[in-house]
Amino acid sequence: MLQLKIVSPEKIEFDGAVESVLVPGTMGQFEILNDHAPIISTLCKGFVEYGTKEGKVRLDILGGFVEVQKNMVSLCVEVKE
């Protein structure tokens, strides 16, 4: 399992355990799974999708950053309203 934290300027959008995270990288969409290599990347307009025990959740964003390190995924994003 991955620990995901999504932060926007307004609030913490999500903080919890997930199975996977799909993000809109500037070089293309990519998926983060358990034991992913460390990475820092910019994000473009699109959607973040993550899978929890309850199902998949989709969050529309305008851009941001993602950092992955030791099964910890941190996203700093601007959420589309």
Long-range contacts (C-beta under 8 A, 24 or more apart in sequence): 1-34, 1-71, 2-32, 2-33, 2-34, 2-36, 2-71, 2-72, 2-73, 3-71, 3-72, 3-73, 4-50, 4-73, 4-75, 5-72, 5-73, 5-74, 5-75, 6-48, 6-59, 6-75, 6-77, 7-74, 7-75, 7-76, 7-77, 8-76, 8-77, 8-78, 8-79, 9-78, 10-79, 13-59, 13-77, 13-79, 14-50, 14-57, 14-59, 16-52, 17-52, 18-50, 18-51, 18-52, 18-73, 19-50, 19-51, 19-52, 20-50, 20-51, 21-48, 21-49, 21-50, 21-73, 21-75, 22-47, 22-48, 22-49, 22-50, 23-48, 23-66, 23-75, 24-48, 24-61, 25-66, 32-66, 32-68, 32-73, 34-71, 35-71, 36-68, 36-71, 36-73, 37-68, 38-68, 38-69, 38-70, 39-66, 39-67, 39-68, 40-65, 40-66, 40-67, 40-68, 41-65, 41-66, 43-75, 43-77, 45-80, 48-75, 48-77
